[in-house]
Amino acid sequence: MEKKLYRSVKDKKICGVCGGIGEYFNVDSTLIRLAWVIFALCGGCGLLAYIIAAIVIPVNPEQGTEQGQ
């Protein structure tokens, strides 16, 4: 079975992008969030990348939806 990248519903602060990346790479999502903030502060490309990722990456269907929980 191949791994797929999804936004997390369980581990989310804003849109679940960092939680989903953390689940995909089996890394603590806090480290991903810290890296994202550093990228955002060093040139601002991190914020644009987060917005694009939130639009492009689908929600994990196995975790359900926000309204269902």
CHARMM internal coordinates of N, CA and C (Angstrom, degrees):
IC EDIT
DIST 1 N 1 CA 1.4488
DIST 1 CA 1 C 1.5312
ANGL 1 N 1 CA 1 C 108.95
DIST 1 C 2 N 1.2999
ANGL 1 CA 1 C 2 N 117.11
DIHE 1 N 1 CA 1 C 2 N 131.70
DIST 2 N 2 CA 1.4509
ANGL 1 C 2 N 2 CA 120.80
DIHE 1 CA 1 C 2 N 2 CA -180.00
DIST 2 CA 2 C 1.5228
ANGL 2 N 2 CA 2 C 111.01
DIHE 1 C 2 N 2 CA 2 C -87.96
DIST 2 C 3 N 1.3294
ANGL 2 CA 2 C 3 N 115.65
DIHE 2 N 2 CA 2 C 3 N 147.88
DIST 3 N 3 CA 1.4619
ANGL 2 C 3 N 3 CA 120.97
DIHE 2 CA 2 C 3 N 3 CA 177.79
DIST 3 CA 3 C 1.5207
ANGL 3 N 3 CA 3 C 109.14
DIHE 2 C 3 N 3 CA 3 C -81.32
DIST 3 C 4 N 1.3133
ANGL 3 CA 3 C 4 N 115.78
DIHE 3 N 3 CA 3 C 4 N 144.63
DIST 4 N 4 CA 1.4585
ANGL 3 C 4 N 4 CA 121.53
DIHE 3 CA 3 C 4 N 4 CA 175.63
DIST 4 CA 4 C 1.5194
ANGL 4 N 4 CA 4 C 108.74
DIHE 3 C 4 N 4 CA 4 C -126.68
DIST 4 C 5 N 1.3107
ANGL 4 CA 4 C 5 N 114.85
DIHE 4 N 4 CA 4 C 5 N 147.55
DIST 5 N 5 CA 1.4565
ANGL 4 C 5 N 5 CA 120.92
DIHE 4 CA 4 C 5 N 5 CA -179.72
DIST 5 CA 5 C 1.5173
ANGL 5 N 5 CA 5 C 109.45
DIHE 4 C 5 N 5 CA 5 C -89.19
DIST 5 C 6 N 1.3302
ANGL 5 CA 5 C 6 N 115.85
DIHE 5 N 5 CA 5 C 6 N 123.63
DIST 6 N 6 CA 1.4579
ANGL 5 C 6 N 6 CA 122.64
DIHE 5 CA 5 C 6 N 6 CA 178.43
DIST 6 CA 6 C 1.5195
ANGL 6 N 6 CA 6 C 109.29
DIHE 5 C 6 N 6 CA 6 C -130.62
DIST 6 C 7 N 1.3278
ANGL 6 CA 6 C 7 N 116.80
DIHE 6 N 6 CA 6 C 7 N 156.72
DIST 7 N 7 CA 1.4626
ANGL 6 C 7 N 7 CA 120.98
DIHE 6 CA 6 C 7 N 7 CA 168.99
DIST 7 CA 7 C 1.5215
ANGL 7 N 7 CA 7 C 107.39
DIHE 6 C 7 N 7 CA 7 C -75.54
DIST 7 C 8 N 1.3025
ANGL 7 CA 7 C 8 N 116.54
DIHE 7 N 7 CA 7 C 8 N 142.57
DIST 8 N 8 CA 1.4566
ANGL 7 C 8 N 8 CA 121.33
DIHE 7 CA 7 C 8 N 8 CA -178.30
DIST 8 CA 8 C 1.5279
ANGL 8 N 8 CA 8 C 110.84
DIHE 7 C 8 N 8 CA 8 C -86.45
DIST 8 C 9 N 1.3114
ANGL 8 CA 8 C 9 N 115.34
DIHE 8 N 8 CA 8 C 9 N 141.77
DIST 9 N 9 CA 1.4626
ANGL 8 C 9 N 9 CA 121.00
DIHE 8 CA 8 C 9 N 9 CA 173.70
DIST 9 CA 9 C 1.5255
ANGL 9 N 9 CA 9 C 109.17
DIHE 8 C 9 N 9 CA 9 C -96.71
DIST 9 C 10 N 1.3376
ANGL 9 CA 9 C 10 N 116.59
DIHE 9 N 9 CA 9 C 10 N -35.18
DIST 10 N 10 CA 1.4606
ANGL 9 C 10 N 10 CA 121.13
DIHE 9 CA 9 C 10 N 10 CA -178.14
DIST 10 CA 10 C 1.5231
ANGL 10 N 10 CA 10 C 112.38
DIHE 9 C 10 N 10 CA 10 C -74.81
DIST 10 C 11 N 1.3302
ANGL 10 CA 10 C 11 N 117.19
DIHE 10 N 10 CA 10 C 11 N -41.00
DIST 11 N 11 CA 1.4671
ANGL 10 C 11 N 11 CA 122.14
DIHE 10 CA 10 C 11 N 11 CA -173.39
DIST 11 CA 11 C 1.5330
ANGL 11 N 11 CA 11 C 109.21
DIHE 10 C 11 N 11 CA 11 C -114.41
DIST 11 C 12 N 1.3357
ANGL 11 CA 11 C 12 N 115.13
DIHE 11 N 11 CA 11 C 12 N 74.59
DIST 12 N 12 CA 1.4515
ANGL 11 C 12 N 12 CA 118.47
DIHE 11 CA 11 C 12 N 12 CA -178.18
DIST 12 CA 12 C 1.5131
ANGL 12 N 12 CA 12 C 110.89
DIHE 11 C 12 N 12 CA 12 C -132.74
DIST 12 C 13 N 1.3155
ANGL 12 CA 12 C 13 N 115.26
DIHE 12 N 12 CA 12 C 13 N 147.64
DIST 13 N 13 CA 1.4622
ANGL 12 C 13 N 13 CA 122.20
DIHE 12 CA 12 C 13 N 13 CA 174.30
DIST 13 CA 13 C 1.5237
ANGL 13 N 13 CA 13 C 109.33
DIHE 12 C 13 N 13 CA 13 C -113.27
DIST 13 C 14 N 1.3420
ANGL 13 CA 13 C 14 N 116.66
DIHE 13 N 13 CA 13 C 14 N -45.26
DIST 14 N 14 CA 1.4595
ANGL 13 C 14 N 14 CA 120.84
DIHE 13 CA 13 C 14 N 14 CA 179.04
DIST 14 CA 14 C 1.5238
ANGL 14 N 14 CA 14 C 109.20
DIHE 13 C 14 N 14 CA 14 C -115.68
DIST 14 C 15 N 1.3178
ANGL 14 CA 14 C 15 N 116.67
DIHE 14 N 14 CA 14 C 15 N -71.55
DIST 15 N 15 CA 1.4750
ANGL 14 C 15 N 15 CA 120.60
DIHE 14 CA 14 C 15 N 15 CA -178.72
DIST 15 CA 15 C 1.5204
ANGL 15 N 15 CA 15 C 113.32
DIHE 14 C 15 N 15 CA 15 C -120.22
DIST 15 C 16 N 1.3156
ANGL 15 CA 15 C 16 N 119.09
DIHE 15 N 15 CA 15 C 16 N -5.72
DIST 16 N 16 CA 1.4556
ANGL 15 C 16 N 16 CA 122.02
DIHE 15 CA 15 C 16 N 16 CA 179.25
DIST 16 CA 16 C 1.5157
ANGL 16 N 16 CA 16 C 114.86
DIHE 15 C 16 N 16 CA 16 C 89.57
DIST 16 C 17 N 1.3313
ANGL 16 CA 16 C 17 N 117.67
DIHE 16 N 16 CA 16 C 17 N 8.13
DIST 17 N 17 CA 1.4596
ANGL 16 C 17 N 17 CA 121.03
DIHE 16 CA 16 C 17 N 17 CA -178.27
DIST 17 CA 17 C 1.5258
ANGL 17 N 17 CA 17 C 110.76
DIHE 16 C 17 N 17 CA 17 C -65.94
DIST 17 C 18 N 1.3135
ANGL 17 CA 17 C 18 N 117.72
DIHE 17 N 17 CA 17 C 18 N -50.49
DIST 18 N 18 CA 1.4670
ANGL 17 C 18 N 18 CA 121.17
DIHE 17 CA 17 C 18 N 18 CA -178.19
DIST 18 CA 18 C 1.5281
ANGL 18 N 18 CA 18 C 111.26
DIHE 17 C 18 N 18 CA 18 C -65.92
DIST 18 C 19 N 1.3254
ANGL 18 CA 18 C 19 N 117.20
DIHE 18 N 18 CA 18 C 19 N -38.42
DIST 19 N 19 CA 1.4606
ANGL 18 C 19 N 19 CA 120.73
DIHE 18 CA 18 C 19 N 19 CA 176.22
DIST 19 CA 19 C 1.5158
ANGL 19 N 19 CA 19 C 111.48
DIHE 18 C 19 N 19 CA 19 C -62.81
DIST 19 C 20 N 1.3098
ANGL 19 CA 19 C 20 N 116.98
DIHE 19 N 19 CA 19 C 20 N -40.84
DIST 20 N 20 CA 1.4669
ANGL 19 C 20 N 20 CA 121.10
DIHE 19 CA 19 C 20 N 20 CA 178.49
DIST 20 CA 20 C 1.5127
ANGL 20 N 20 CA 20 C 112.32
DIHE 19 C 20 N 20 CA 20 C -67.25
DIST 20 C 21 N 1.3296
ANGL 20 CA 20 C 21 N 117.20
DIHE 20 N 20 CA 20 C 21 N -40.86
DIST 21 N 21 CA 1.4652
ANGL 20 C 21 N 21 CA 120.28
DIHE 20 CA 20 C 21 N 21 CA 177.49
DIST 21 CA 21 C 1.5258
ANGL 21 N 21 CA 21 C 109.90
DIHE 20 C 21 N 21 CA 21 C -65.94
DIST 21 C 22 N 1.3331
ANGL 21 CA 21 C 22 N 116.88
DIHE 21 N 21 CA 21 C 22 N -39.34
DIST 22 N 22 CA 1.4519
ANGL 21 C 22 N 22 CA 120.49
DIHE 21 CA 21 C 22 N 22 CA 176.52
DIST 22 CA 22 C 1.5235
ANGL 22 N 22 CA 22 C 112.31
DIHE 21 C 22 N 22 CA 22 C -61.95
DIST 22 C 23 N 1.3237
ANGL 22 CA 22 C 23 N 117.33
DIHE 22 N 22 CA 22 C 23 N -41.79
DIST 23 N 23 CA 1.4685
ANGL 22 C 23 N 23 CA 121.04
DIHE 22 CA 22 C 23 N 23 CA 177.54
DIST 23 CA 23 C 1.5251
ANGL 23 N 23 CA 23 C 110.92
DIHE 22 C 23 N 23 CA 23 C -66.24
DIST 23 C 24 N 1.3232
ANGL 23 CA 23 C 24 N 117.46
DIHE 23 N 23 CA 23 C 24 N -38.86
DIST 24 N 24 CA 1.4623
ANGL 23 C 24 N 24 CA 121.56
DIHE 23 CA 23 C 24 N 24 CA -178.04
DIST 24 CA 24 C 1.5262
ANGL 24 N 24 CA 24 C 111.15
DIHE 23 C 24 N 24 CA 24 C -64.73
DIST 24 C 25 N 1.3394
ANGL 24 CA 24 C 25 N 116.66
DIHE 24 N 24 CA 24 C 25 N -45.52
DIST 25 N 25 CA 1.4566
ANGL 24 C 25 N 25 CA 120.96
DIHE 24 CA 24 C 25 N 25 CA -178.55
DIST 25 CA 25 C 1.5248
ANGL 25 N 25 CA 25 C 113.28
DIHE 24 C 25 N 25 CA 25 C -92.54
DIST 25 C 26 N 1.3297
ANGL 25 CA 25 C 26 N 117.46
DIHE 25 N 25 CA 25 C 26 N 2.85
DIST 26 N 26 CA 1.4636
ANGL 25 C 26 N 26 CA 123.32
DIHE 25 CA 25 C 26 N 26 CA 179.33
DIST 26 CA 26 C 1.5388
ANGL 26 N 26 CA 26 C 110.62
DIHE 25 C 26 N 26 CA 26 C 56.92
DIST 26 C 27 N 1.3421
ANGL 26 CA 26 C 27 N 114.87
DIHE 26 N 26 CA 26 C 27 N 48.22
DIST 27 N 27 CA 1.4620
ANGL 26 C 27 N 27 CA 123.43
DIHE 26 CA 26 C 27 N 27 CA -179.46
DIST 27 CA 27 C 1.5222
ANGL 27 N 27 CA 27 C 107.24
DIHE 26 C 27 N 27 CA 27 C -126.56
DIST 27 C 28 N 1.3236
ANGL 27 CA 27 C 28 N 116.22
DIHE 27 N 27 CA 27 C 28 N 153.17
DIST 28 N 28 CA 1.4610
ANGL 27 C 28 N 28 CA 120.65
DIHE 27 CA 27 C 28 N 28 CA 177.31
DIST 28 CA 28 C 1.5313
ANGL 28 N 28 CA 28 C 109.04
DIHE 27 C 28 N 28 CA 28 C -61.73
DIST 28 C 29 N 1.3118
ANGL 28 CA 28 C 29 N 116.95
DIHE 28 N 28 CA 28 C 29 N 130.04
DIST 29 N 29 CA 1.4620
ANGL 28 C 29 N 29 CA 121.29
DIHE 28 CA 28 C 29 N 29 CA -177.36
DIST 29 CA 29 C 1.5261
ANGL 29 N 29 CA 29 C 112.59
DIHE 28 C 29 N 29 CA 29 C -65.95
DIST 29 C 30 N 1.3308
ANGL 29 CA 29 C 30 N 117.59
DIHE 29 N 29 CA 29 C 30 N -21.85
DIST 30 N 30 CA 1.4619
ANGL 29 C 30 N 30 CA 120.52
DIHE 29 CA 29 C 30 N 30 CA 177.23
DIST 30 CA 30 C 1.5285
ANGL 30 N 30 CA 30 C 110.68
DIHE 29 C 30 N 30 CA 30 C -63.70
DIST 30 C 31 N 1.3191
ANGL 30 CA 30 C 31 N 117.35
DIHE 30 N 30 CA 30 C 31 N -38.03
DIST 31 N 31 CA 1.4632
ANGL 30 C 31 N 31 CA 120.97
DIHE 30 CA 30 C 31 N 31 CA 177.46
DIST 31 CA 31 C 1.5243
ANGL 31 N 31 CA 31 C 110.89
DIHE 30 C 31 N 31 CA 31 C -65.20
DIST 31 C 32 N 1.3109
ANGL 31 CA 31 C 32 N 116.56
DIHE 31 N 31 CA 31 C 32 N -38.95
DIST 32 N 32 CA 1.4655
ANGL 31 C 32 N 32 CA 120.88
DIHE 31 CA 31 C 32 N 32 CA 178.02
DIST 32 CA 32 C 1.5259
ANGL 32 N 32 CA 32 C 109.39
DIHE 31 C 32 N 32 CA 32 C -65.37
DIST 32 C 33 N 1.3214
ANGL 32 CA 32 C 33 N 116.86
DIHE 32 N 32 CA 32 C 33 N -42.43
DIST 33 N 33 CA 1.4722
ANGL 32 C 33 N 33 CA 120.58
DIHE 32 CA 32 C 33 N 33 CA 179.15
DIST 33 CA 33 C 1.5324
ANGL 33 N 33 CA 33 C 111.45
DIHE 32 C 33 N 33 CA 33 C -62.98
DIST 33 C 34 N 1.3292
ANGL 33 CA 33 C 34 N 116.88
DIHE 33 N 33 CA 33 C 34 N -42.52
DIST 34 N 34 CA 1.4648
ANGL 33 C 34 N 34 CA 120.53
DIHE 33 CA 33 C 34 N 34 CA 178.04
DIST 34 CA 34 C 1.5256
ANGL 34 N 34 CA 34 C 111.03
DIHE 33 C 34 N 34 CA 34 C -62.01
DIST 34 C 35 N 1.3185
ANGL 34 CA 34 C 35 N 116.87
DIHE 34 N 34 CA 34 C 35 N -43.99
DIST 35 N 35 CA 1.4673
ANGL 34 C 35 N 35 CA 120.56
DIHE 34 CA 34 C 35 N 35 CA 178.50
DIST 35 CA 35 C 1.5176
ANGL 35 N 35 CA 35 C 110.24
DIHE 34 C 35 N 35 CA 35 C -61.73
DIST 35 C 36 N 1.3333
ANGL 35 CA 35 C 36 N 117.14
DIHE 35 N 35 CA 35 C 36 N -41.04
DIST 36 N 36 CA 1.4571
ANGL 35 C 36 N 36 CA 120.97
DIHE 35 CA 35 C 36 N 36 CA -179.30
DIST 36 CA 36 C 1.5305
ANGL 36 N 36 CA 36 C 111.10
DIHE 35 C 36 N 36 CA 36 C -64.51
DIST 36 C 37 N 1.3209
ANGL 36 CA 36 C 37 N 117.43
DIHE 36 N 36 CA 36 C 37 N -39.89
DIST 37 N 37 CA 1.4674
ANGL 36 C 37 N 37 CA 120.98
DIHE 36 CA 36 C 37 N 37 CA 178.31
DIST 37 CA 37 C 1.5256
ANGL 37 N 37 CA 37 C 110.17
DIHE 36 C 37 N 37 CA 37 C -65.80
DIST 37 C 38 N 1.3224
ANGL 37 CA 37 C 38 N 117.26
DIHE 37 N 37 CA 37 C 38 N -41.06
DIST 38 N 38 CA 1.4674
ANGL 37 C 38 N 38 CA 120.57
DIHE 37 CA 37 C 38 N 38 CA 178.36
DIST 38 CA 38 C 1.5264
ANGL 38 N 38 CA 38 C 110.34
DIHE 37 C 38 N 38 CA 38 C -61.90
DIST 38 C 39 N 1.3349
ANGL 38 CA 38 C 39 N 117.24
DIHE 38 N 38 CA 38 C 39 N -43.96
DIST 39 N 39 CA 1.4698
ANGL 38 C 39 N 39 CA 120.14
DIHE 38 CA 38 C 39 N 39 CA 177.69
DIST 39 CA 39 C 1.5226
ANGL 39 N 39 CA 39 C 111.31
DIHE 38 C 39 N 39 CA 39 C -63.64
DIST 39 C 40 N 1.3159
ANGL 39 CA 39 C 40 N 116.75
DIHE 39 N 39 CA 39 C 40 N -37.05
DIST 40 N 40 CA 1.4641
ANGL 39 C 40 N 40 CA 120.14
DIHE 39 CA 39 C 40 N 40 CA -179.90
DIST 40 CA 40 C 1.5267
ANGL 40 N 40 CA 40 C 111.11
DIHE 39 C 40 N 40 CA 40 C -67.58
DIST 40 C 41 N 1.3324
ANGL 40 CA 40 C 41 N 117.05
DIHE 40 N 40 CA 40 C 41 N -37.70
DIST 41 N 41 CA 1.4606
ANGL 40 C 41 N 41 CA 120.49
DIHE 40 CA 40 C 41 N 41 CA -179.45
DIST 41 CA 41 C 1.5279
ANGL 41 N 41 CA 41 C 112.77
DIHE 40 C 41 N 41 CA 41 C -77.34
DIST 41 C 42 N 1.3127
ANGL 41 CA 41 C 42 N 117.12
DIHE 41 N 41 CA 41 C 42 N -24.99
DIST 42 N 42 CA 1.4752
ANGL 41 C 42 N 42 CA 121.77
DIHE 41 CA 41 C 42 N 42 CA -179.08
DIST 42 CA 42 C 1.5222
ANGL 42 N 42 CA 42 C 110.23
DIHE 41 C 42 N 42 CA 42 C -97.58
DIST 42 C 43 N 1.2814
ANGL 42 CA 42 C 43 N 117.06
DIHE 42 N 42 CA 42 C 43 N 68.22
DIST 43 N 43 CA 1.4555
ANGL 42 C 43 N 43 CA 120.08
DIHE 42 CA 42 C 43 N 43 CA 174.99
DIST 43 CA 43 C 1.5111
ANGL 43 N 43 CA 43 C 114.22
DIHE 42 C 43 N 43 CA 43 C 113.31
DIST 43 C 44 N 1.3067
ANGL 43 CA 43 C 44 N 118.07
DIHE 43 N 43 CA 43 C 44 N -17.40
DIST 44 N 44 CA 1.4551
ANGL 43 C 44 N 44 CA 120.46
DIHE 43 CA 43 C 44 N 44 CA 176.30
DIST 44 CA 44 C 1.5151
ANGL 44 N 44 CA 44 C 116.19
DIHE 43 C 44 N 44 CA 44 C 83.79
DIST 44 C 45 N 1.3325
ANGL 44 CA 44 C 45 N 118.50
DIHE 44 N 44 CA 44 C 45 N -0.52
DIST 45 N 45 CA 1.4610
ANGL 44 C 45 N 45 CA 119.50
DIHE 44 CA 44 C 45 N 45 CA -178.58
DIST 45 CA 45 C 1.5324
ANGL 45 N 45 CA 45 C 111.66
DIHE 44 C 45 N 45 CA 45 C -72.63
DIST 45 C 46 N 1.3222
ANGL 45 CA 45 C 46 N 118.00
DIHE 45 N 45 CA 45 C 46 N -20.12
DIST 46 N 46 CA 1.4551
ANGL 45 C 46 N 46 CA 121.36
DIHE 45 CA 45 C 46 N 46 CA -179.35
DIST 46 CA 46 C 1.5132
ANGL 46 N 46 CA 46 C 112.55
DIHE 45 C 46 N 46 CA 46 C -66.17
DIST 46 C 47 N 1.3176
ANGL 46 CA 46 C 47 N 117.69
DIHE 46 N 46 CA 46 C 47 N -38.03
DIST 47 N 47 CA 1.4634
ANGL 46 C 47 N 47 CA 121.26
DIHE 46 CA 46 C 47 N 47 CA 179.45
DIST 47 CA 47 C 1.5231
ANGL 47 N 47 CA 47 C 110.98
DIHE 46 C 47 N 47 CA 47 C -66.12
DIST 47 C 48 N 1.3042
ANGL 47 CA 47 C 48 N 117.23
DIHE 47 N 47 CA 47 C 48 N -44.90
DIST 48 N 48 CA 1.4613
ANGL 47 C 48 N 48 CA 120.83
DIHE 47 CA 47 C 48 N 48 CA 178.01
DIST 48 CA 48 C 1.5288
ANGL 48 N 48 CA 48 C 110.92
DIHE 47 C 48 N 48 CA 48 C -64.22
DIST 48 C 49 N 1.3302
ANGL 48 CA 48 C 49 N 116.80
DIHE 48 N 48 CA 48 C 49 N -41.29
DIST 49 N 49 CA 1.4613
ANGL 48 C 49 N 49 CA 120.97
DIHE 48 CA 48 C 49 N 49 CA 178.34
DIST 49 CA 49 C 1.5258
ANGL 49 N 49 CA 49 C 111.07
DIHE 48 C 49 N 49 CA 49 C -63.23
DIST 49 C 50 N 1.3353
ANGL 49 CA 49 C 50 N 117.77
DIHE 49 N 49 CA 49 C 50 N -38.91
DIST 50 N 50 CA 1.4639
ANGL 49 C 50 N 50 CA 121.19
DIHE 49 CA 49 C 50 N 50 CA 178.58
DIST 50 CA 50 C 1.5270
ANGL 50 N 50 CA 50 C 111.12
DIHE 49 C 50 N 50 CA 50 C -64.30
DIST 50 C 51 N 1.3199
ANGL 50 CA 50 C 51 N 116.17
DIHE 50 N 50 CA 50 C 51 N -43.46
DIST 51 N 51 CA 1.4687
ANGL 50 C 51 N 51 CA 120.16
DIHE 50 CA 50 C 51 N 51 CA 179.89
DIST 51 CA 51 C 1.5183
ANGL 51 N 51 CA 51 C 110.32
DIHE 50 C 51 N 51 CA 51 C -62.93
DIST 51 C 52 N 1.3187
ANGL 51 CA 51 C 52 N 116.94
DIHE 51 N 51 CA 51 C 52 N -44.18
DIST 52 N 52 CA 1.4693
ANGL 51 C 52 N 52 CA 120.57
DIHE 51 CA 51 C 52 N 52 CA 178.57
DIST 52 CA 52 C 1.5224
ANGL 52 N 52 CA 52 C 110.41
DIHE 51 C 52 N 52 CA 52 C -63.59
DIST 52 C 53 N 1.3399
ANGL 52 CA 52 C 53 N 117.25
DIHE 52 N 52 CA 52 C 53 N -43.68
DIST 53 N 53 CA 1.4645
ANGL 52 C 53 N 53 CA 120.82
DIHE 52 CA 52 C 53 N 53 CA 179.47
DIST 53 CA 53 C 1.5258
ANGL 53 N 53 CA 53 C 111.33
DIHE 52 C 53 N 53 CA 53 C -63.05
DIST 53 C 54 N 1.3304
ANGL 53 CA 53 C 54 N 117.56
DIHE 53 N 53 CA 53 C 54 N -38.56
DIST 54 N 54 CA 1.4681
ANGL 53 C 54 N 54 CA 120.94
DIHE 53 CA 53 C 54 N 54 CA 179.17
DIST 54 CA 54 C 1.5263
ANGL 54 N 54 CA 54 C 111.28
DIHE 53 C 54 N 54 CA 54 C -64.86
DIST 54 C 55 N 1.3147
ANGL 54 CA 54 C 55 N 116.93
DIHE 54 N 54 CA 54 C 55 N -30.32
DIST 55 N 55 CA 1.4683
ANGL 54 C 55 N 55 CA 120.72
DIHE 54 CA 54 C 55 N 55 CA 178.94
DIST 55 CA 55 C 1.5212
ANGL 55 N 55 CA 55 C 111.23
DIHE 54 C 55 N 55 CA 55 C -81.01
DIST 55 C 56 N 1.3301
ANGL 55 CA 55 C 56 N 117.05
DIHE 55 N 55 CA 55 C 56 N -40.22
DIST 56 N 56 CA 1.4648
ANGL 55 C 56 N 56 CA 121.97
DIHE 55 CA 55 C 56 N 56 CA -171.42
DIST 56 CA 56 C 1.5268
ANGL 56 N 56 CA 56 C 113.28
DIHE 55 C 56 N 56 CA 56 C -83.52
DIST 56 C 57 N 1.3370
ANGL 56 CA 56 C 57 N 118.12
DIHE 56 N 56 CA 56 C 57 N -40.20
DIST 57 N 57 CA 1.4664
ANGL 56 C 57 N 57 CA 121.53
DIHE 56 CA 56 C 57 N 57 CA -174.91
DIST 57 CA 57 C 1.5294
ANGL 57 N 57 CA 57 C 109.33
DIHE 56 C 57 N 57 CA 57 C -79.03
DIST 57 C 58 N 1.3438
ANGL 57 CA 57 C 58 N 117.39
DIHE 57 N 57 CA 57 C 58 N 126.10
DIST 58 N 58 CA 1.4722
ANGL 57 C 58 N 58 CA 119.43
DIHE 57 CA 57 C 58 N 58 CA -179.98
DIST 58 CA 58 C 1.5228
ANGL 58 N 58 CA 58 C 112.37
DIHE 57 C 58 N 58 CA 58 C -76.31
DIST 58 C 59 N 1.3271
ANGL 58 CA 58 C 59 N 115.88
DIHE 58 N 58 CA 58 C 59 N 160.06
DIST 59 N 59 CA 1.4678
ANGL 58 C 59 N 59 CA 122.61
DIHE 58 CA 58 C 59 N 59 CA 176.98
DIST 59 CA 59 C 1.5301
ANGL 59 N 59 CA 59 C 108.25
DIHE 58 C 59 N 59 CA 59 C -73.90
DIST 59 C 60 N 1.3253
ANGL 59 CA 59 C 60 N 116.49
DIHE 59 N 59 CA 59 C 60 N 145.15
DIST 60 N 60 CA 1.4573
ANGL 59 C 60 N 60 CA 121.42
DIHE 59 CA 59 C 60 N 60 CA 179.83
DIST 60 CA 60 C 1.5298
ANGL 60 N 60 CA 60 C 109.67
DIHE 59 C 60 N 60 CA 60 C -67.60
DIST 60 C 61 N 1.3338
ANGL 60 CA 60 C 61 N 117.92
DIHE 60 N 60 CA 60 C 61 N 115.80
DIST 61 N 61 CA 1.4602
ANGL 60 C 61 N 61 CA 120.18
DIHE 60 CA 60 C 61 N 61 CA -179.08
DIST 61 CA 61 C 1.5243
ANGL 61 N 61 CA 61 C 113.95
DIHE 60 C 61 N 61 CA 61 C -69.67
DIST 61 C 62 N 1.3341
ANGL 61 CA 61 C 62 N 117.63
DIHE 61 N 61 CA 61 C 62 N -22.64
DIST 62 N 62 CA 1.4688
ANGL 61 C 62 N 62 CA 121.23
DIHE 61 CA 61 C 62 N 62 CA -179.37
DIST 62 CA 62 C 1.5271
ANGL 62 N 62 CA 62 C 111.95
DIHE 61 C 62 N 62 CA 62 C -76.20
DIST 62 C 63 N 1.3285
ANGL 62 CA 62 C 63 N 117.94
DIHE 62 N 62 CA 62 C 63 N -19.61
DIST 63 N 63 CA 1.4498
ANGL 62 C 63 N 63 CA 120.67
DIHE 62 CA 62 C 63 N 63 CA -178.97
DIST 63 CA 63 C 1.5238
ANGL 63 N 63 CA 63 C 111.62
DIHE 62 C 63 N 63 CA 63 C -93.09
DIST 63 C 64 N 1.2942
ANGL 63 CA 63 C 64 N 118.39
DIHE 63 N 63 CA 63 C 64 N -3.52
DIST 64 N 64 CA 1.4566
ANGL 63 C 64 N 64 CA 121.21
DIHE 63 CA 63 C 64 N 64 CA -179.55
DIST 64 CA 64 C 1.5041
ANGL 64 N 64 CA 64 C 111.25
DIHE 63 C 64 N 64 CA 64 C 82.51
DIST 64 C 65 N 1.2960
ANGL 64 CA 64 C 65 N 115.92
DIHE 64 N 64 CA 64 C 65 N -169.25
DIST 65 N 65 CA 1.4574
ANGL 64 C 65 N 65 CA 121.42
DIHE 64 CA 64 C 65 N 65 CA 179.99
DIST 65 CA 65 C 1.5141
ANGL 65 N 65 CA 65 C 109.70
DIHE 64 C 65 N 65 CA 65 C -112.07
DIST 65 C 66 N 1.3097
ANGL 65 CA 65 C 66 N 116.21
DIHE 65 N 65 CA 65 C 66 N 166.99
DIST 66 N 66 CA 1.4546
ANGL 65 C 66 N 66 CA 120.79
DIHE 65 CA 65 C 66 N 66 CA 179.75
DIST 66 CA 66 C 1.5232
ANGL 66 N 66 CA 66 C 111.42
DIHE 65 C 66 N 66 CA 66 C -63.77
DIST 66 C 67 N 1.3167
ANGL 66 CA 66 C 67 N 117.65
DIHE 66 N 66 CA 66 C 67 N -38.32
DIST 67 N 67 CA 1.4457
ANGL 66 C 67 N 67 CA 120.89
DIHE 66 CA 66 C 67 N 67 CA -177.05
DIST 67 CA 67 C 1.5286
ANGL 67 N 67 CA 67 C 111.49
DIHE 66 C 67 N 67 CA 67 C -70.04
DIST 67 C 68 N 1.3286
ANGL 67 CA 67 C 68 N 117.52
DIHE 67 N 67 CA 67 C 68 N -27.18
DIST 68 N 68 CA 1.4590
ANGL 67 C 68 N 68 CA 120.89
DIHE 67 CA 67 C 68 N 68 CA -177.46
DIST 68 CA 68 C 1.4981
ANGL 68 N 68 CA 68 C 113.75
DIHE 67 C 68 N 68 CA 68 C -81.06
DIST 68 C 69 N 1.3225
ANGL 68 CA 68 C 69 N 118.62
DIHE 68 N 68 CA 68 C 69 N -7.11
DIST 69 N 69 CA 1.4552
ANGL 68 C 69 N 69 CA 120.16
DIHE 68 CA 68 C 69 N 69 CA -176.93
DIST 69 CA 69 C 1.4904
ANGL 69 N 69 CA 69 C 111.97
DIHE 68 C 69 N 69 CA 69 C -108.00
END
COOR INIT
IC SEED 1 N 1 CA 1 C
IC BUILD
